[in-house]
Amino acid sequence: AKKTSFVPATKHLDAGGSFYMYLSTEEWIEGINRGWDDMQEMFTIAGDLPGNTMDEIKDGYRIIGNGFSQSGIAQLSGVALSTFPREKDLYLNKAVFHRYADAKRGKLWDLMGSRSHDLETLRMLPTNTVFACFSDFNGQLGWEWLDDMINDSGIPDAQKKFNGQQAQLQSMGIDLDKLISSIDGQVGVLFTIDESRTQVFDGPGGQVQVPDIALMITIQVKDSSIYDLAASMVPPDIGVRRTDTATMKALSMPIPVPVPIKFEPTLAQSHGYLMLASNADIVDEAMAVLNGDKDGLTTTAEFKLLSRDVPTQGVNFHYVSERLGSNIADTIKQVLEQDPAPENDGMQVAMGLVEDAKGFHSYGVFEHREDGFYFTGNASTGVGNTIVIPAVIVPTAILAGVLLPSLNQSREKARRMNCAGNLKQIGLASLMYAGDDVEHGRFPDNLAQLHEQ
């Protein structure tokens, strides 16, 4: 039999659980390569189409082909997954994306972290974090890969546009190479919910109470190049609050908007982290945790439960608290109780999605080893839902928190548009009525005549 990666890929898994899968990808990827070559040959035989269409297809195909050949996807030799129930509503999930250790490493294998390390960003998460996802990202490698794909494509137009855009940015004083090379380590996002502080907004049929929420995007950086550029573009006369100390640089801009959160867009840099946040409070909270002045997420009972037997080193981690789904569900439920009208189908669908995910929580880490990426994590569901559910409830959470306040206003606008459409139809009907009255050209005496006659 043909050799496969079954033994090395599955040695990390737990047998005897509720789910176990191994897929050898070698023949599948060989098939993709053959199909790609056949398609390229077909383009050559087909010749030209009107309007240089075939040339454009060939050019695009060549760029994609260059990217695929450099990506390292072809080195993927197998995928393995397992789920092992460890107690009620808690499962140990594992996954392996295997690559032979002696195979040449393509760009993707290093783009998201070349080796496992301590998860420094985990130590800056506040106790009220309900979602966090951080991953290594080699910005310099990604930029060089894009540059190679375009400049090695042999397509003059693509090369001209790509290099022209860089030259244009350079003329504006923006050194793109310098900015990208300043990115160092992990990038990620965290979302917090504070139930101790609630905000009230007008719903469709009354007031709706929601907990205080905040969002922050974080990038590890080597220097202040990105922050300095952003700060230089902010006009000095628009009410920006500036902070400049030995340990913190920050710009905050209070914006009065009808949302149930403190919305004060803040750009800050401290302790080697560049942070773009919905308000300054979440930045201060994260830095206090990092400095050891406050307890962080890692001290909570939920995190301790989910982090059992999970590696402390890796290149990527995610965390989802069960508080996320329950808070979204509560907010949507309040809105639906006030206005259960049939036209509120969108909220009904959202409620159904959230109810399915209510109570879900998960924590997992990706390691990068010599022979591939290894995932280990605990969750309230098996490995399949661990991947799918966060992709559903996190966007729903952000939409629920930020967009629900304008729900009533949006519904009123929709009703006004519907009303205007009805009035237009009535007006057209009246004109048709008058047009049919050849002798006098009169409008109907009242609108009931339109219905009756």
ROPAVO-369973 format. One record per residue (C-alpha): residue number from 1; residue in three letters; y, z, x. Coordinates in Angstrom, 2 decimals. Each point is the difference from the previous one (the first is absolute). Layout:
// ROPAVO-369973
NODE	NUM	ALA	Y	Z	X $
...
***
This chain:
// ROPAVO-369973
NODE	1	ALA	0.00	0.00	0.00 $
NODE	2	LYS	3.56	-0.62	1.06 $
NODE	3	LYS	1.66	3.01	1.61 $
NODE	4	THR	2.56	1.82	-2.19 $
NODE	5	SER	2.32	2.98	0.39 $
NODE	6	PHE	-1.94	2.10	-2.52 $
NODE	7	VAL	-1.08	2.75	2.41 $
NODE	8	PRO	3.32	0.57	1.82 $
NODE	9	ALA	2.09	-0.40	-3.19 $
NODE	10	THR	-2.01	2.35	-2.21 $
NODE	11	LYS	-0.64	2.82	2.49 $
NODE	12	HIS	3.28	1.57	-1.14 $
NODE	13	LEU	-0.95	-0.03	-3.70 $
NODE	14	ASP	-1.66	2.65	-2.17 $
NODE	15	ALA	-3.29	-1.17	-1.49 $
NODE	16	GLY	-1.40	1.50	-3.18 $
NODE	17	GLY	3.32	0.19	-1.84 $
NODE	18	SER	1.24	-1.74	-3.14 $
NODE	19	PHE	1.14	-3.22	1.71 $
NODE	20	TYR	-1.12	-1.88	3.12 $
NODE	21	MET	0.83	-3.56	1.05 $
NODE	22	TYR	-0.26	-2.21	3.06 $
NODE	23	LEU	1.24	-3.58	0.24 $
NODE	24	SER	-0.58	-2.20	3.03 $
NODE	25	THR	3.11	-2.19	0.32 $
NODE	26	GLU	-1.04	-2.14	2.97 $
NODE	27	GLU	-1.51	-2.94	-1.92 $
NODE	28	TRP	2.76	0.22	-2.59 $
NODE	29	ILE	2.71	-0.32	2.67 $
NODE	30	GLU	-1.91	-2.82	1.71 $
NODE	31	GLY	0.05	-1.79	-3.35 $
NODE	32	ILE	3.77	0.43	-0.26 $
NODE	33	ASN	0.43	-1.46	3.49 $
NODE	34	ARG	-2.17	-3.00	-0.84 $
NODE	35	GLY	1.85	-0.57	-3.27 $
NODE	36	TRP	3.34	0.25	1.80 $
NODE	37	ASP	-1.03	-2.63	2.56 $
NODE	38	ASP	-1.33	-2.30	-2.74 $
NODE	39	MET	3.26	0.29	-1.92 $
NODE	40	GLN	2.03	-0.84	3.08 $
NODE	41	GLU	-2.14	-3.08	0.60 $
NODE	42	MET	0.49	-1.04	-3.62 $
NODE	43	PHE	3.79	0.14	0.45 $
NODE	44	THR	-0.29	-2.25	3.04 $
NODE	45	ILE	-2.11	-2.56	-1.89 $
NODE	46	ALA	2.23	0.11	-3.11 $
NODE	47	GLY	3.00	-1.32	1.90 $
NODE	48	ASP	3.52	0.20	-1.35 $
NODE	49	LEU	1.16	0.69	-3.54 $
NODE	50	PRO	3.38	-1.00	-1.51 $
NODE	51	GLY	2.95	2.10	1.08 $
NODE	52	ASN	-1.69	1.38	3.13 $
NODE	53	THR	-2.04	2.34	-2.23 $
NODE	54	MET	-3.09	-0.26	2.18 $
NODE	55	ASP	2.00	0.77	3.15 $
NODE	56	GLU	1.34	3.17	-1.61 $
NODE	57	ILE	-3.52	1.04	-1.04 $
NODE	58	LYS	-1.30	-0.63	3.51 $
NODE	59	ASP	2.86	2.02	1.53 $
NODE	60	GLY	-0.60	2.95	-2.29 $
NODE	61	TYR	-3.73	-0.21	0.62 $
NODE	62	ARG	0.58	0.01	3.75 $
NODE	63	ILE	2.18	3.14	-0.12 $
NODE	64	ILE	-2.52	1.85	-2.17 $
NODE	65	GLY	-2.82	-1.16	2.25 $
NODE	66	ASN	1.78	1.28	3.10 $
NODE	67	GLY	0.59	3.35	-1.65 $
NODE	68	PHE	-3.62	0.33	-1.13 $
NODE	69	SER	-1.41	-0.89	3.43 $
NODE	70	GLN	2.16	2.69	1.64 $
NODE	71	SER	-0.46	2.62	-2.72 $
NODE	72	GLY	-3.43	1.25	1.01 $
NODE	73	ILE	-1.39	-0.25	-3.55 $
NODE	74	ALA	-2.82	-2.09	1.43 $
NODE	75	GLN	-1.10	3.03	2.06 $
NODE	76	LEU	-0.75	2.01	-3.17 $
NODE	77	SER	-3.80	0.33	0.06 $
NODE	78	GLY	-0.63	2.25	-3.00 $
NODE	79	VAL	1.39	2.32	-2.67 $
NODE	80	ALA	-1.75	3.22	-1.05 $
NODE	81	LEU	0.92	2.55	-2.70 $
NODE	82	SER	-1.50	3.23	-1.31 $
NODE	83	THR	0.81	2.78	-2.48 $
NODE	84	PHE	-1.62	3.43	0.09 $
NODE	85	PRO	0.67	2.57	-2.77 $
NODE	86	ARG	0.65	3.34	1.69 $
NODE	87	GLU	0.98	2.11	-3.02 $
NODE	88	LYS	1.35	-0.49	-3.53 $
NODE	89	ASP	2.72	-2.65	-0.01 $
NODE	90	LEU	0.05	-0.25	3.80 $
NODE	91	TYR	-1.54	-2.86	1.97 $
NODE	92	LEU	-0.22	-0.73	3.71 $
NODE	93	ASN	0.80	-3.70	0.47 $
NODE	94	LYS	-0.57	-2.03	3.15 $
NODE	95	ALA	0.62	-3.61	1.00 $
NODE	96	VAL	-0.55	-2.03	3.16 $
NODE	97	PHE	1.52	-3.36	0.95 $
NODE	98	HIS	-2.19	-0.83	2.96 $
NODE	99	ARG	0.73	-2.13	3.04 $
NODE	100	TYR	-2.20	-0.27	3.06 $
NODE	101	ALA	1.61	2.00	2.81 $
NODE	102	ASP	-0.39	-2.81	2.53 $
NODE	103	ALA	1.62	-2.62	-2.28 $
NODE	104	LYS	3.50	-1.22	0.75 $
NODE	105	ARG	2.54	1.96	-2.06 $
NODE	106	GLY	2.27	-2.12	-2.18 $
NODE	107	LYS	3.53	0.98	-1.00 $
NODE	108	LEU	-0.94	1.83	-3.23 $
NODE	109	TRP	-2.20	2.49	1.82 $
NODE	110	ASP	3.03	1.24	1.95 $
NODE	111	LEU	2.81	-0.74	-2.45 $
NODE	112	MET	-0.83	3.08	-2.10 $
NODE	113	GLY	-0.65	2.27	2.96 $
NODE	114	SER	-2.00	-0.62	3.15 $
NODE	115	ARG	-1.41	3.52	0.37 $
NODE	116	SER	-0.29	3.22	-2.00 $
NODE	117	HIS	2.45	2.85	0.67 $
NODE	118	ASP	1.30	3.21	-1.55 $
NODE	119	LEU	1.58	-0.65	-3.40 $
NODE	120	GLU	3.50	1.23	0.84 $
NODE	121	THR	1.61	-1.16	-3.24 $
NODE	122	LEU	-2.41	2.19	-1.98 $
NODE	123	ARG	1.87	3.00	1.36 $
NODE	124	MET	3.29	-1.02	-1.65 $
NODE	125	LEU	-1.24	-0.17	-3.62 $
NODE	126	PRO	1.48	2.64	-2.38 $
NODE	127	THR	-2.27	2.11	-2.21 $
NODE	128	ASN	1.18	-1.88	-3.11 $
NODE	129	THR	-1.21	-3.38	1.33 $
NODE	130	VAL	-2.04	-1.82	-2.64 $
NODE	131	PHE	-0.52	-3.29	1.84 $
NODE	132	ALA	0.16	-0.98	3.66 $
NODE	133	CYS	-1.31	-2.97	1.94 $
NODE	134	PHE	0.66	-0.50	3.71 $
NODE	135	SER	-1.40	-2.61	2.36 $
NODE	136	ASP	0.44	-1.04	3.58 $
NODE	137	PHE	1.91	-3.26	0.35 $
NODE	138	ASN	0.57	-1.91	3.23 $
NODE	139	GLY	3.20	-1.82	-0.88 $
NODE	140	GLN	0.27	-1.67	3.39 $
NODE	141	LEU	-3.52	-1.42	-0.26 $
NODE	142	GLY	0.64	-1.25	-3.54 $
NODE	143	TRP	3.22	-1.69	1.02 $
NODE	144	GLU	-1.60	-1.66	3.03 $
NODE	145	TRP	-2.89	-1.17	-2.18 $
NODE	146	LEU	2.40	-1.64	-2.47 $
NODE	147	ASP	1.90	-1.58	2.88 $
NODE	148	ASP	-3.23	-1.38	1.50 $
NODE	149	MET	-1.22	-1.38	-3.34 $
NODE	150	ILE	3.20	-1.96	-0.57 $
NODE	151	ASN	0.78	-1.13	3.53 $
NODE	152	ASP	-3.64	-0.97	0.70 $
NODE	153	SER	-0.27	-1.91	-3.28 $
NODE	154	GLY	1.55	-3.17	1.42 $
NODE	155	ILE	2.21	-0.31	-3.10 $
NODE	156	PRO	3.58	-0.80	1.14 $
NODE	157	ASP	1.66	0.93	-3.33 $
NODE	158	ALA	-1.70	3.41	-0.17 $
NODE	159	GLN	0.85	0.75	3.63 $
NODE	160	LYS	3.61	-1.08	-0.49 $
NODE	161	LYS	0.53	2.15	-3.09 $
NODE	162	PHE	-1.71	3.06	1.49 $
NODE	163	ASN	1.88	-0.13	3.29 $
NODE	164	GLY	3.24	-0.95	-1.79 $
NODE	165	GLN	-0.14	3.09	-2.18 $
NODE	166	GLN	-0.47	2.20	3.05 $
NODE	167	ALA	2.98	-1.67	1.69 $
NODE	168	GLN	2.11	0.50	-3.13 $
NODE	169	LEU	-0.84	3.72	-0.11 $
NODE	170	GLN	0.77	0.23	3.73 $
NODE	171	SER	3.44	-1.51	-0.61 $
NODE	172	MET	0.62	2.74	-2.58 $
NODE	173	GLY	-0.83	2.65	2.59 $
NODE	174	ILE	-3.47	0.69	-1.37 $
NODE	175	ASP	-2.68	0.03	2.69 $
NODE	176	LEU	-3.17	-0.35	-2.07 $
NODE	177	ASP	-2.30	0.41	3.02 $
NODE	178	LYS	1.69	3.29	0.89 $
NODE	179	LEU	-0.19	1.32	-3.57 $
NODE	180	ILE	-3.69	-0.81	-0.40 $
NODE	181	SER	-0.94	1.38	3.42 $
NODE	182	SER	1.70	3.29	-0.94 $
NODE	183	ILE	-2.68	0.67	-2.65 $
NODE	184	ASP	-2.46	2.46	1.47 $
NODE	185	GLY	-3.10	1.30	-1.72 $
NODE	186	GLN	-0.43	0.65	-3.70 $
NODE	187	VAL	1.83	-1.31	-3.04 $
NODE	188	GLY	-0.52	1.45	-3.44 $
NODE	189	VAL	1.25	1.21	-3.33 $
NODE	190	LEU	-0.08	3.39	-1.74 $
NODE	191	PHE	0.72	0.96	-3.59 $
NODE	192	THR	0.76	3.57	-1.11 $
NODE	193	ILE	0.11	1.72	-3.40 $
NODE	194	ASP	1.63	3.41	-0.45 $
NODE	195	GLU	-1.01	1.53	-3.36 $
NODE	196	SER	2.26	3.03	0.62 $
NODE	197	ARG	3.04	-2.22	-0.53 $
NODE	198	THR	0.15	-2.20	-3.08 $
NODE	199	GLN	2.44	-2.64	-1.12 $
NODE	200	VAL	0.73	-1.01	-3.60 $
NODE	201	PHE	0.82	-3.48	-1.24 $
NODE	202	ASP	0.37	-1.63	-3.39 $
NODE	203	GLY	-3.23	-1.58	-1.16 $
NODE	204	PRO	-0.50	-2.37	-2.96 $
NODE	205	GLY	-0.07	2.86	-2.51 $
NODE	206	GLY	1.29	3.05	1.81 $
NODE	207	GLN	0.10	1.63	3.40 $
NODE	208	VAL	-2.75	-0.38	2.60 $
NODE	209	GLN	-0.56	2.51	2.79 $
NODE	210	VAL	-1.29	-1.24	3.34 $
NODE	211	PRO	-0.53	1.83	3.31 $
NODE	212	ASP	2.21	-0.76	2.96 $
NODE	213	ILE	-1.37	-2.90	2.07 $
NODE	214	ALA	0.87	-1.47	3.39 $
NODE	215	LEU	-1.16	-2.92	2.11 $
NODE	216	MET	0.22	-0.56	3.75 $
NODE	217	ILE	-1.01	-2.84	2.33 $
NODE	218	THR	-0.57	1.08	3.61 $
NODE	219	ILE	-0.29	-1.93	3.27 $
NODE	220	GLN	-0.72	1.44	3.41 $
NODE	221	VAL	2.51	-1.47	2.47 $
NODE	222	LYS	0.59	0.04	3.74 $
NODE	223	ASP	3.80	-0.05	-0.23 $
NODE	224	SER	2.87	-0.23	-2.48 $
NODE	225	SER	0.40	-3.81	0.02 $
NODE	226	ILE	-0.80	-0.49	-3.70 $
NODE	227	TYR	2.02	3.02	-1.13 $
NODE	228	ASP	3.06	-0.99	2.08 $
NODE	229	LEU	-0.07	-3.54	-1.38 $
NODE	230	ALA	-0.24	1.23	-3.61 $
NODE	231	ALA	2.74	2.59	0.56 $
NODE	232	SER	2.33	-2.62	1.46 $
NODE	233	MET	-0.31	-2.09	-3.17 $
NODE	234	VAL	1.10	2.79	-2.37 $
NODE	235	PRO	3.72	-0.25	-0.89 $
NODE	236	PRO	1.88	3.22	0.85 $
NODE	237	ASP	1.85	0.18	-3.34 $
NODE	238	ILE	-2.80	0.20	-2.59 $
NODE	239	GLY	-0.56	3.75	-0.16 $
NODE	240	VAL	-2.88	0.24	2.48 $
NODE	241	ARG	-0.87	3.47	1.27 $
NODE	242	ARG	-0.85	-0.10	3.69 $
NODE	243	THR	-1.93	2.49	2.12 $
NODE	244	ASP	-0.10	-0.21	3.77 $
NODE	245	THR	-1.53	2.93	1.90 $
NODE	246	ALA	-2.18	0.38	3.07 $
NODE	247	THR	-3.13	-0.23	-2.14 $
NODE	248	MET	1.01	-2.07	-3.04 $
NODE	249	LYS	1.94	-3.13	-0.85 $
NODE	250	ALA	0.37	-0.81	-3.68 $
NODE	251	LEU	1.93	-2.06	-2.54 $
NODE	252	SER	-0.06	1.02	-3.69 $
NODE	253	MET	1.59	-1.88	-2.87 $
NODE	254	PRO	0.13	1.75	-3.42 $
NODE	255	ILE	-0.42	-2.61	-2.74 $
NODE	256	PRO	0.45	0.93	-3.68 $
NODE	257	VAL	-2.86	-1.74	-1.80 $
NODE	258	PRO	-1.76	0.92	-3.29 $
NODE	259	VAL	-3.27	1.19	1.50 $
NODE	260	PRO	-1.52	3.51	-0.24 $
NODE	261	ILE	0.07	0.60	3.74 $
NODE	262	LYS	2.52	0.83	2.64 $
NODE	263	PHE	0.68	-3.50	1.27 $
NODE	264	GLU	1.87	0.07	3.27 $
NODE	265	PRO	-1.33	-2.79	2.27 $
NODE	266	THR	-0.30	1.49	3.47 $
NODE	267	LEU	-0.71	-1.56	3.39 $
NODE	268	ALA	-0.83	2.55	2.69 $
NODE	269	GLN	-1.51	0.27	3.44 $
NODE	270	SER	-1.43	3.16	1.52 $
NODE	271	HIS	-2.90	1.02	2.26 $
NODE	272	GLY	-0.86	-3.65	0.67 $
NODE	273	TYR	-0.22	-0.92	-3.70 $
NODE	274	LEU	2.18	-2.46	-1.90 $
NODE	275	MET	0.10	0.96	-3.68 $
NODE	276	LEU	1.25	-1.86	-3.07 $
NODE	277	ALA	-0.02	2.42	-2.94 $
NODE	278	SER	1.06	0.28	-3.64 $
NODE	279	ASN	2.03	3.08	0.94 $
NODE	280	ALA	0.84	2.23	2.96 $
NODE	281	ASP	-2.03	2.96	-1.31 $
NODE	282	ILE	-3.38	-1.60	0.72 $
NODE	283	VAL	1.14	-0.81	3.55 $
NODE	284	ASP	1.04	3.61	0.60 $
NODE	285	GLU	-3.27	1.24	-1.52 $
NODE	286	ALA	-2.13	-2.25	2.22 $
NODE	287	MET	1.87	1.03	3.15 $
NODE	288	ALA	-0.30	3.70	-0.90 $
NODE	289	VAL	-3.77	-0.41	-0.34 $
NODE	290	LEU	-0.19	-1.90	3.29 $
NODE	291	ASN	1.98	2.74	1.76 $
NODE	292	GLY	-2.30	2.69	-1.39 $
NODE	293	ASP	2.78	1.59	-2.08 $
NODE	294	LYS	-1.93	-0.66	-3.24 $
NODE	295	ASP	-3.64	-0.31	-0.98 $
NODE	296	GLY	-1.19	-3.56	-0.42 $
NODE	297	LEU	-2.61	-1.89	-1.96 $
NODE	298	THR	-2.80	0.93	2.42 $
NODE	299	THR	0.28	3.67	-1.08 $
NODE	300	THR	-0.69	-0.72	-3.69 $
NODE	301	ALA	-3.37	0.74	-1.65 $
NODE	302	GLU	-0.33	-3.57	-1.28 $
NODE	303	PHE	0.45	-1.53	3.44 $
NODE	304	LYS	-2.43	2.46	1.60 $
NODE	305	LEU	-2.61	-0.96	-2.59 $
NODE	306	LEU	0.50	-3.74	0.50 $
NODE	307	SER	0.14	0.15	3.80 $
NODE	308	ARG	-3.45	1.56	0.47 $
NODE	309	ASP	-2.01	-1.97	2.60 $
NODE	310	VAL	2.79	-2.59	0.26 $
NODE	311	PRO	1.00	-0.96	3.58 $
NODE	312	THR	3.23	1.43	1.35 $
NODE	313	GLN	0.69	-3.15	2.01 $
NODE	314	GLY	0.41	-3.55	-1.21 $
NODE	315	VAL	2.35	-2.96	-0.45 $
NODE	316	ASN	0.53	0.27	-3.76 $
NODE	317	PHE	-0.16	2.66	-2.70 $
NODE	318	HIS	0.71	0.27	-3.71 $
NODE	319	TYR	0.43	2.97	-2.34 $
NODE	320	VAL	0.17	0.07	-3.81 $
NODE	321	SER	0.44	3.29	-1.90 $
NODE	322	GLU	-1.38	0.54	-3.48 $
NODE	323	ARG	3.54	1.09	-0.92 $
NODE	324	LEU	1.09	-3.63	0.22 $
NODE	325	GLY	-2.06	-1.28	-2.93 $
NODE	326	SER	0.58	3.08	-2.15 $
NODE	327	ASN	3.80	-0.16	0.36 $
NODE	328	ILE	0.15	-3.72	-0.77 $
NODE	329	ALA	-2.23	0.51	-3.03 $
NODE	330	ASP	2.18	2.85	-1.28 $
NODE	331	THR	3.20	-2.07	0.28 $
NODE	332	ILE	-1.47	-3.06	-1.73 $
NODE	333	LYS	-1.49	2.22	-2.69 $
NODE	334	GLN	3.44	1.46	-0.80 $
NODE	335	VAL	1.44	-3.49	-0.40 $
NODE	336	LEU	-2.84	-1.18	-2.24 $
NODE	337	GLU	0.21	3.10	-2.19 $
NODE	338	GLN	3.66	-0.77	-0.64 $
NODE	339	ASP	-0.57	-3.70	-0.69 $
NODE	340	PRO	-3.61	-0.99	-0.74 $
NODE	341	ALA	1.16	-3.36	-1.41 $
NODE	342	PRO	-2.31	-3.02	0.45 $
NODE	343	GLU	2.61	-1.77	2.13 $
NODE	344	ASN	-0.53	2.70	2.61 $
NODE	345	ASP	-3.23	-1.70	1.08 $
NODE	346	GLY	0.99	0.01	3.68 $
NODE	347	MET	0.24	3.78	0.10 $
NODE	348	GLN	-3.27	0.30	-1.92 $
NODE	349	VAL	-1.74	-2.12	2.65 $
NODE	350	ALA	1.58	2.05	2.79 $
NODE	351	MET	-1.17	3.19	-1.69 $
NODE	352	GLY	-3.55	-1.37	-0.16 $
NODE	353	LEU	0.03	-0.82	3.71 $
NODE	354	VAL	1.35	3.40	0.95 $
NODE	355	GLU	-2.42	1.89	-2.27 $
NODE	356	ASP	-2.88	-1.74	1.80 $
NODE	357	ALA	1.40	1.21	3.33 $
NODE	358	LYS	1.12	3.45	-1.17 $
NODE	359	GLY	-1.45	2.70	2.21 $
NODE	360	PHE	-0.70	-2.46	2.82 $
NODE	361	HIS	0.67	1.29	3.51 $
NODE	362	SER	-0.97	-1.31	3.41 $
NODE	363	TYR	0.51	0.34	3.73 $
NODE	364	GLY	-1.44	-2.29	2.64 $
NODE	365	VAL	0.44	-1.15	3.60 $
NODE	366	PHE	-0.68	-3.29	1.75 $
NODE	367	GLU	-1.14	0.26	3.61 $
NODE	368	HIS	0.04	-2.88	2.47 $
NODE	369	ARG	-3.06	0.13	2.23 $
NODE	370	GLU	-1.31	-2.45	2.56 $
NODE	371	ASP	-2.20	-1.67	-2.62 $
NODE	372	GLY	2.37	-0.13	-2.96 $
NODE	373	PHE	1.86	1.98	-2.63 $
NODE	374	TYR	-1.63	3.09	-1.53 $
NODE	375	PHE	1.21	1.68	-3.20 $
NODE	376	THR	-0.88	3.55	-1.06 $
NODE	377	GLY	1.46	1.76	-3.01 $
NODE	378	ASN	-0.52	2.32	-2.95 $
NODE	379	ALA	0.98	-0.91	-3.54 $
NODE	380	SER	-0.66	0.86	-3.62 $
NODE	381	THR	-1.71	-3.39	-0.41 $
NODE	382	GLY	-2.26	-2.32	1.98 $
NODE	383	VAL	1.09	-2.41	2.71 $
NODE	384	GLY	0.83	-2.86	-2.40 $
NODE	385	ASN	2.51	1.96	-2.10 $
NODE	386	THR	1.43	1.64	3.10 $
NODE	387	ILE	1.27	-3.44	1.02 $
NODE	388	VAL	1.01	-1.25	-3.46 $
NODE	389	ILE	1.59	2.99	-1.77 $
NODE	390	PRO	2.88	0.68	2.45 $
NODE	391	ALA	0.98	-3.67	-0.33 $
NODE	392	VAL	0.36	0.59	-3.76 $
NODE	393	ILE	1.57	3.43	-0.36 $
NODE	394	VAL	2.48	-0.06	2.91 $
NODE	395	PRO	2.01	-3.01	-1.27 $
NODE	396	THR	-0.24	1.52	-3.49 $
NODE	397	ALA	1.34	3.30	1.36 $
NODE	398	ILE	3.05	-1.59	1.57 $
NODE	399	LEU	0.69	-2.11	-3.09 $
NODE	400	ALA	-0.42	3.00	-2.30 $
NODE	401	GLY	2.32	2.15	2.07 $
NODE	402	VAL	2.73	-2.56	0.60 $
NODE	403	LEU	-0.10	-2.36	-2.98 $
NODE	404	LEU	-0.84	2.25	-2.97 $
NODE	405	PRO	3.62	1.27	-0.29 $
NODE	406	SER	1.18	-3.50	-0.85 $
NODE	407	LEU	-2.85	-0.56	-2.48 $
NODE	408	ASN	2.16	0.73	-3.04 $
NODE	409	GLN	2.80	-2.20	1.28 $
NODE	410	SER	-2.43	-2.85	0.69 $
NODE	411	ARG	-1.57	0.30	-3.46 $
NODE	412	GLU	3.45	-0.08	-1.64 $
NODE	413	LYS	0.88	-3.10	2.02 $
NODE	414	ALA	-3.23	-1.68	-1.07 $
NODE	415	ARG	0.73	0.79	-3.67 $
NODE	416	ARG	3.52	-1.40	0.34 $
NODE	417	MET	-1.45	-3.23	1.45 $
NODE	418	ASN	-2.50	-0.22	-2.85 $
NODE	419	CYS	2.80	0.60	-2.51 $
NODE	420	ALA	2.13	-2.74	1.59 $
NODE	421	GLY	-2.93	-2.40	-0.26 $
NODE	422	ASN	-0.42	0.80	-3.68 $
NODE	423	LEU	3.72	-0.53	-0.65 $
NODE	424	LYS	-0.19	-3.36	1.74 $
NODE	425	GLN	-2.85	-1.07	-2.27 $
NODE	426	ILE	1.97	1.10	-3.07 $
NODE	427	GLY	3.04	-1.92	1.22 $
NODE	428	LEU	-2.07	-3.15	0.54 $
NODE	429	ALA	-1.52	0.35	-3.45 $
NODE	430	SER	3.49	0.33	-1.53 $
NODE	431	LEU	1.16	-3.16	1.78 $
NODE	432	MET	-3.09	-1.88	-1.22 $
NODE	433	TYR	0.72	1.24	-3.55 $
NODE	434	ALA	3.57	-1.28	0.22 $
NODE	435	GLY	-1.20	-3.29	1.45 $
NODE	436	ASP	-2.34	-0.53	-2.94 $
NODE	437	ASP	2.92	0.53	-2.42 $
NODE	438	VAL	1.28	-3.56	0.45 $
NODE	439	GLU	2.56	0.24	-2.79 $
NODE	440	HIS	1.78	3.21	1.01 $
NODE	441	GLY	-1.40	1.09	3.39 $
NODE	442	ARG	0.14	3.65	-1.00 $
NODE	443	PHE	-1.73	2.92	1.65 $
NODE	444	PRO	-2.30	2.09	-2.24 $
NODE	445	ASP	1.77	2.56	-2.20 $
NODE	446	ASN	-2.27	2.67	1.46 $
NODE	447	LEU	-2.92	0.14	2.44 $
NODE	448	ALA	-2.51	0.59	-2.80 $
NODE	449	GLN	0.52	-3.66	-1.00 $
NODE	450	LEU	-1.48	-1.07	3.33 $
NODE	451	HIS	-3.22	1.80	-0.89 $
NODE	452	GLU	-0.07	-1.02	-3.65 $
NODE	453	GLN	1.02	-3.65	0.37 $
***
